[in-house]
Amino acid sequence: MNTPKNTIIRSPHRRGQIALQVLIFSTVSIIMLTGFILWAETNIRLVFQDSDAATSFLIAEAGIEYYRWHLAHDQDDFQDGTGQPGPYVHNYYDKDGILVGTFTLDITPPAVGSTVVTIRSTGHITANPDTEKIVEARMAIPSFAKYAAVVGNNVRFGEGTELYGPVHSNGGIRMDGVAFNVVTSAMECYDDPDHSGANEFAVHTHVSPTDPTCSPYPPLPIVPSRSDVFRAGRQFPVAPVDFSGITQDLAGIKTAAQASGSYWGPSGDDGYEIIFSTDDTYALYQVNSLVSPPSGCTDYLGQSGWGTWSVNTRTLQGTYPLPENGLIFIEDNIWVSGRIDEARVTIASGRFPDNPSTRSSITTNSDLVYTNYDGRDIISLIAQENINVGMVSENDLRVDAALMAQNGRVGRYYYRPPSYSSDRCEPYHKRDRMTSYGMIGSYQRYGWAYTNNTGYEDRIIIYDANLLYAPPPSFPLTADYYTPISWDEIQ
């Protein structure tokens, strides 16, 4: 049979191949489309989850800010105004008054004598209750313990002094040692009383090359960085620190110590001596007499309250456990030494009503030390007048404590060196090394040495950073409001 020209013969096998190709293409397309839809759905779900998490986080932060506001209005309320234990749940609304979610507050009040409050806020959103974010903040009222040294007047840190922490003075500061943290003053320029001449920067040094003079009229001369002396810099002027409120703090410590049975009234003698032991006890002695100065050892500089401040005879009164609130108050002069182990204690000295002629002091002539240097051990000494190191003091003395002299100074009296005419205060006029670990608060000019190389030749002042977050029990404060000291996203 003949086939006409131009006639197309379609093979049934060809039609089958096309159908198979369409099927394969359709299958692949469906798989790809399904994958795309799943991918898009997953991404949309993740976007919503991220949005929910971000909203929960903002709600949790709002809870922290709310309680910070609450403490600003009632700094002693750690129960959210309810008088009941927590947790405390608050609704969170948007700007249109629509309920968005809730935050739940768990509040840990300060330990006895501390100001550190811990606030944990958990944020939830109404649209997705399973999503939550947790933020924890620690807040505290700043205390004097945030400084390595804080002084209410002009001060000079001589050669051989090393300071490892923030330093501040309401007056001027002459730094001829080395400061490893920021040094600040409430003044701009001042007349250094240790020498004549023009005014100088409120924070300055005489280590060569000396700073330029300072004029109170603008423009202020450029302040050299002097990183060889001020390793972390210097700042001035800044806000002053107020020492006046310490009187109320002492009165409060007295009341708390009376309640805990750790109050001792006037001795009728020279005062009391406290010696700490590592078994959480302290021995209390009545001081019956003080060491007499050697022949020719006199108050050459006419210093108020000059004396040897060194115990001669004493009588044991008893051995007592450290109080649970950590507060010991003595309405007389005190001598303190010994070692503690996992204890937090404040020893305060004052006579009331406050009278400049009868103010009491605290003296450390022998080592007062910690066993642990991780914050478990804390001592503070708060004196109405001076924190002394007496004449008969250890040649290599270490004092681990936060030291606070409300109206006087932290330091050592001038014990005149020997001369051709008499022995003077020999051999106690010159000591080798004084190490202070903690902080120093001194209303008047601080110092354990004098410019004629008497006193302690080397003075090492180390700031205990643990004091910043956990100051000693009832340590004086520098403000009346809470500030954040740490912030963490827990979840």
Protein Blocks (a to p, Z undefined) as FASTA:
>chain_A
ZZdehiacddfklmmmmmmmmmmmmmmmmmmmmmmmmmmmmmmmmmmmmmmmmmmmmmmm
mmmmmmmmmmmmomkbcggonopacddddddddfkopafbdcddddddddehiabdcddd
ddddfklmmbccddddddddddfklpfbdcfbdcdddehiacedddddfbdcddfbdcfb
dcddfbfbdcdfkbgcddddfbdcfbdcddddddfbdcdddddfklmlmmnopadddddd
dfklmmmmmmmmmmmmmmnopaccdehinbdcddddfkopacddddfbdcdddehiacfk
opghiafkpafbdcdfbdcdddfklpacddbddddedjdehiadddddddddddfklccc
dddfbdcddfbfghpaccddddfkbccddfbdcfbdcdddddddfklccdddddddddfk
bgkjafklpcfbdcdehbdddfbacdfbdfkopajfbacddddfklmmmccehiacfbfc
dcdfbdcdfZZ
